[in-house]
Amino acid sequence: MERRPLLAGNWKMHTTVAEAEDLARAIIQSQIPADRDVLLAPPFTALSAVGKVISGSAVLLGAQNVCWEEKGAFTGDISPTMLKDVGCSMAIIGHSERRQIFGESDAMINKRVAGAMQHGLTPILCIGETLDERETDQTFRVLEEQVRNGLAGIVLGSGKKIIVAYEPVWAIGTGKTASVGQAQEVHLFVRELLATMYEKNIASEIRILYGGSVNPDNVDDLMGQDDVDGALVGGAALKADSFGRIINFNK
Ligand code: 13P
């Protein structure tokens, strides 16, 4: 099964509007091979401006989170229709920083996934174990729980799609990347799990991204793994030259 690679930049809480516009401009000027997707996920304040910069290019716009409701008393959150309004097609959901720093639970993440899909946004569901969980052999239990709970009640197929991002918490922003073997092992595990929850052909179409200290030096090896279908990039996505190299990975 050929899955179209997706290289996604999660800008986290970085960039003013002007910085975001400059970065987006520089990224669309880099050569982007036609066989892959590129997504930029700037902070909410820069979505509209970045959306304008990339309009007419092949680059996609994504949000770093999304609420399940269209509108109402949800101070501090953002609705799927608001995100669609500024040109978003995807939303990152359940990032470990949301889980750990802001206490987002699997149940809340599940509501966000459902809400995004209901409004035609493709969720990028993030999962990942902590160092302690890895060292105590709980990695697969934790990931299974995050996948099952995050996707509880979610129907896939006939145009309804999700993306999964495996981001081991110990590899985020630490310069420590999972080895290609560790990444492939988890991605295959997740795909097999998805095949038990959905149909095999649906699981084989789901893109599973790797995230955690992806950089120009390790992207080729990671993308060379059978079940690694893309990258969710933090720090290295904030510079046009390093993200440009990541976009231009060679297997
Ligand atoms: P780094 O690439 O900075 O490790 O961040 C990864 C990440 O959290 C992307 O969502």
Residues whose N, C-alpha, C, O or C-beta is under 5 A from the ligand:
A	BS01	13P	N10 A171 I172 G173 T174 G211 G212 S213 V214 L232 V233 G234 G235 A236
